[in-house]
Amino acid sequence: MSDVAEIFDVHISSVSRMIKRGDLPCVNLGGTKRIPRVALEKFVESEIAYCPRFSKPFLRESAS
């Protein structure tokens, strides 16, 4: 979950809330929550905001 929080540039509690709401699916493995890559990709695709000025997808690039 911390990796997802870092990617989205949000606090880990925000990722936890997304999971609790059912917005972001996860799998419990050995007492830790894991978010499958496919689930994360589908979530991002469904949440991409369109920039009206350019009429194409806009997604902030990571700083790394």
Secondary structure, 3 states (H helix, E strand, C coil): CHHHHHHHCCCHHHHHHHHHHCCCCCEEECCEEECCHHHHHHHHHHHCEEECCCCEEECCCCCC
